[in-house]
Each structure stands twice: as structure tokens, then as C-alpha cells.
Amino acid sequence: MEFHRPTDMSEALRLLASDPEARLLAGGASLVAMMNARLVEPTTLISLAGIENLAGITEIDGGVLRIGAMTRHRETASDMRLSGGRSVLRRAAGRIANPVVRNMGTIGGSIALADPAADYPAALVCLDAEIVAAGPISERRIPAREFFTGWYETALEPGEMVAAVLIPKTTAGSVGVYRKLARVAGDFAIVSVALRLAAQNGHCTELQIAVGGSGPAPLRLPQFEEKLVGRPLDDLDAAALGRALAWISDPVDDVRASADYRRRVIPRMVEDAYRRAVARLGAKA
């Protein structure tokens, strides 16, 4: 197996295009484990650790946060610019595995793997984030809701790699909640819920909810969300939205839980996340 450590994106993309069996090595939290289990046997490993502009969180375009693909989970979990509605992502990052994994794992590596039970996908879909995909000719932006296409599948084309994640500004005064049901702390989600909520004069002005761990990609129902906007916070049936999300879910039976159990808990978790968001409104996120 060949090992390369390029120092710029163009070199990394050239190496990726030269070998169909090449794999990109970000933090290595998932890839190394898969290699040890012989689930993947790449002929070439391309480390991204030497490309400096792939790491870090910067503000661009009037408040959009650009999170480089090589940004560690611990950095995302501790960056207080991810506040208000955007705190959904910070809270999700803080629930990933354990401190060791959060110190080595990266946001780009995690979303490129596209595990439906991982913490980032639902949070990114909830926030209307965009994934920056770098290719041999140019970059393109992919909405998060279109990026996760199937079980461990993404919209990345051959020769493309995740370069960054873009988090748009959220409504002033909005709050974010991330809830995760897992067998033990740090495990992958049985079901996860990412929610952001904004209100004015006791009435909902914005509500976005995404559910993870219950299908090949995060679940979201924007048209249902829109019907709830304008309702009084104390008369908003979040559980009804949860039931609709459960209806469109496509979970599997696995060692963590049955598909039926996942469908049953989705409405309860959505309602719980909503109640926590209402309680958090007006408080510092």
C-alpha cells in the first residue's frame, strides 16, 4: 500500500484521481477501524493532515461559518460562534463518541462516511448547511439535504472530496437543541433529533427538525414545519410532526434497537426536543 501526504488540495485531488482504490485519510477514527476489520483494503492512502487550509472555522460571506474538512470534533464542539440556532451543530459534535475520538476525528471524514447513525448529518440538514465538494476542475456546493443519498452513500462524484461545511446564519434569538438516544454514552444513535426554534410574542416564527438514525438519510418535512409556523408555542403539536416523521422513516433492525422501536420513539423525542427548545428560548445558548 502506498502512502502520500500532500501539502495542497490540487496534489491530493491528483492522487485521488490516479487510483480508483485510493482512500482519503482525515482523522482516521473510522477508516483505520474499517481497515483493521478488513472491510476496506485501499491500495493508496492519501493523508490530508498536511493541507493547512483544510482545518479551522472561519467567518465568510457576511456571517456564514466555514468549517474546514479537517476540523476536529473537539474544535466544533467548543466554538461558541456556533450559538443560537447554530448551537445544534456544537451540541451534536460534543456527543460524538468520547474525548479520544473527538480529539482525532474530523467533520469531513465523518460526513464523507455518511453513517446514518452518526451525529452530524441530522444537525447539518436541520441547519440548511452546504457541503463544499472539491473536484479536479472546480468546487461545488451541495445542500446537506441532498448530500446524504443512501446508506453510507453521498452525492460526491468520483474524484471529489469534502473540502468544507458551510453553516448559514440563523434567526436572531433562535435556539438549537440536539437530542440523542443511545444504548450507552458515546455510542451511535438509535434515534437523534436536531431542532432549531425561533419565536416572537409567544408565537413560533421558525421551526426546523431533522431526525437521524431512522433511515438511509436524515428525515425532514419542511412543508409540515411551515404549517406550524405562526402557532402559539403552548399550542404547537410537535408530536404530530414527530408522528409524520416516523411515518416516512425507514429504520432497520440492528443490535441497537428494532425498527419498530425507532418508529415508536421518534414522536416522543421530537416532542421532548421541542419542549427543551421552548424552555431555552430567551436563555443564552
N, C-alpha and C positions, 0 to 999 in steps of 0.2 A: 504494500500500500504506500502510495506517495503522500507526502505531507507538505503543504505550502502555507506560508504566512505572508500574504501580500500586504503592501503598505498603502494601497489606494483601491478605490472601487473598480476602476477600469481593469486593473490587473486581476482582481477577484472574479469579475464577470467574464474575463477572457478565459481564465482557468476553468470556470464553471461550464462554459460553452464547449471547451475542448474535450470533455469527458462526460458522457451521459450518466455514468455511475458515480460521479463526484458528489460529495455532500459538503455543505457548509457547516462549519463548527463555530457556534456562537459561544454560549456559556458552557455547553456540553452536558447540562443537567439531564436532558432527555436522550440525546444522541449517544452518549457514552454508555448509558444503561442499555439502550437498544442494541448497541454493538456487542456488549458483554453477553447479552442474551441471544446473540446471533440472529436478531430479527432483521438487521441490515448489515451488509458487508461491503461498504464502499471501497472502490479501488483508489480513490483520491480523497483526501481530507483537505479542505481549504479553511484555515483559521481566519476569522475576521478580527482577531484581537489586535492586530497591528494597524487597523484603519481608524485613526483617531476621530475623524468627523462622524463616525457611526455611533458614538456614545454621547450621552448627556441630554439634558432637557433645556430647550431654548424657546424664547417667545418670538414669534414671527407674525407677519400679516395682521397687525392690529390686535394682538391678544391670543391668537392661536398658539397652542403649545406643541412644539415639535419634539417628540421623544425618539431619539436615535435608536436604531435596532439593537445596538449593543448596550443599552442602558440596563443596568442590573435591577432586579426586582426591588431590592432594598432602597435604591435611589428613588424609584417611582413611589414606593410606599412612604417615603419620608419627605417628599417635595410638597411643601404647603401651598405652592401655586395651584396645586390640584385641590382647590377648595370649592365651597358651594356645591353646585350640581356636579362639578368635575371630581369631587371627592369620592365618587363611586369608584373611579379607577384606582385612586390611592388606597382605598379600603380593600379593594379586591387584591391588589398587589401584596398587601400586608397579610392576607390569608393564604398565600401560596406556601405550601409545604412547611418548611422550617427555616431557621436562620441560615443554615449552611447552604441550602438550595437558593434562598433569596440573595445570598451573597455572590453566587456564581451564575445563576440563571439570568437570562435576558428576555426582554419583551419581544424582540424579533424572533428569537428561537422558539419561544412559547407559541406565538400565534402562527408561525410557519408550520409547526407540527399540527396545529388545529385539532387538539383533543377536545371533544365536545364537553368534557367534564372539567376542563381547565378553568381558571378564574377570569382570565382576560376577555374571552370572546363576548360574554353577555354584557360586561361593562362597556366594551367598545361599541357594541351595537346600540346600547342604551344611550350613549353619548353622541351618536351620529358621527363617530370618528371616521377618518380615512386612513388607509394603508398606502404608503408610498412604495411602489414596486419599481426597482431599478432594473433596467434591461440593457442589452448590449448597445442599443441605439439611443434610448431616452428613458425618462421616468414617466410613470402614470400614477394617478391617484384612484384607489378603489374604495368605495364606501364599505365600511365594515359589514353592513348587512348583506353585501354581495361578495365579500371576500371569503367567508366560510361557506363552502359549497356542498360539503358532504362529510361523511365520517373520515376524519384525517385528510380532508381534501380542501384545497383553496383555489382561488382564481388566479394564482400565479401561473404564468406561462413558462415553458421550458426556457432556461437561460435567465430567468428573472430571480431576484432576491428581495426580501423585505429590507428597505433602507431606513424607514422611519414610520412613526404613527403620529397623525395629526389630530389634536383634540381641540375642537372649536370652543369658543366662549359659550358659557351658559347664561341663562337669565339671571340678572342681579337678584340676590335674595333667595335663589333656589337652593335646595338641599339634595344631597345624594345619600343613598342607602345601599349597602351590599349585604345580602344575607346568603349564607351557605349552610346547607345541611350535609354533614359528612359523618361517617362512622366514628372517626377519631380526628382530633385536631391535626391539620396539615394534610389530610387525605384529599383525594379528588372529590368533587362534589357529587352527591346523589342528585340534588337539585340546587341550583343557585338562582338568585333573583337580584338584578341590578335595577335600581329605580331612581329617578330624579323627579322632583316635585317643586313647583312654584305656585304661590298663591297671592291674592290681593283682596283685602277686605273680607277674608274668610272664604273666598271662592277660589277654586282651582284655576290657574291660568296656564299651567303646563304640567303634563304627566307623561313620562316615558318609562316603559317597563320592558325588560328583556329577561328571558328565562333560559338558563343554561342547564346542561346535563340531562336534557329530556328529548333529545333528537340529534340528528347529524349536525345541526347548526343552531345558534340561539333563536328563540322564538320571540316574535314581537307582532303586535296587532295595532298599527298606527291609527287605523280607522276607528277602532274601538276606543283608543285613547282619546281621540278628538271628541267623541261623544260625551266623554266625562269632563272635558274642559268646560268651565263655567258653573259647574255644580258646587254647592256648598261643601266644604271639607268634611263636615259632620254628616253629610247625606250623600256621600260618594261611595258606591258599591264596588270597592276594589276587588272583592271576592268574585264578583261576576266576571270581571276581566280575567281573574285567575282561572275561573272555570272555562272561559273561552280559550285561554292559552293551553289549558290541559286538554281540551278537545282537539286542538291541532297538533298536540305533541306526538312524538314518535319515539318513545323511550325503548330501551332494551332491558331484558333480564340479565343481570350480571351478579358478580359476587357482592356488590354493594347493596343492591336492592332490586326488587322486581319492577317491571314496567308498570304494573297496576299500582304499586305503592307510590311510584313517582307521580303518576297522574293524580292520585289522591292528595298528595301534599302540596302540589303546585298552588291551588287556590288559597290554602292556609298560609303558605309562605308569602304569597303576593300580598295578602291582607295584612300580615304581620309587618312586612316591609313598608307598606303604606302607612300603617299606624305609627311606626317609628319615624317616618319622614314627617308626618304631621306634628309629632311631638318635638321634632328637631327644628321645625320652621321657626325662624326668628332667633335661633341659637347659633352660635359660631360653629361652622362645620369643621 
